[in-house]
């Protein structure tokens, strides 16, 4: 149970550090590329994305999954 009697945290002041990027590539075979904080491709995710594409998964799903991984 949450205790609301004390001074709580202000969610407006909560920020997460940037940990990577998910740029669109314009390539039909790799529509999005997950990059780490150093700008390097995250290879396990690249392999996973290729597997999803082979299963006829839409590129929008890859974008959604990539953004979830960044969170």
N, C-alpha and C positions, 0 to 999 in steps of 0.2 A: 504494500500500500504506500502511496506517495504521501509525504508529509508536506503540506502546503503552508505550514505556519511560519516557517523561517524565510529568510531572504533568498529567493530563488535565483536561478541563472537567467540572464537575459538572452533569449535565443537570437536576437538581432545582432549580438556581438560575437556570435560563434561563427568562425570561418575555418575552412579546411585548406591546408596548403595544396598548391597545384602539384599533382603527382604524375602527370602525363598528358597525352593528347590523343585525339581520335580524328585525324584529318581525312577528308574524302580524297581519294586518289584519282578519280575519273577513269579508273581501269575496271572494266566489267568483271575481270577475274580476281580483283582485290579492291572492292569498292571503298573499304575503310581499312586503315592501318593503325593499330594501337601502338603508341610510342611511350616509352618510359620517360622519366623526368630528365634523362640525358639525351632524349631524341632518338633513341635506338628502338628498332622494332622489337616487340615482345614476341619471340618466336613461337612459344606454345599457343598463344592466342592466334597467331597467323595460321598455324596448322588447324586449329579448331574452326576458324572462319572458313578455311578452304573446304573442310569437311561439311560445314553447313551449306556452303554454296553447291557442293556436289549433290546434296540432298534437296536441291531446288528451293532453298530457303531464300526469301527476299532480302535484298540488301538492307532494307529498313530494319530488319530483325538484327542483322549484324551491327548496325549503328546502335540500336537499343542495347544489345548485350555489351558492346564496347563501352557505352556510357555507364552502364551498371558496374562494369569492372573498374572504371575510373573512380566511381564513388567509393 
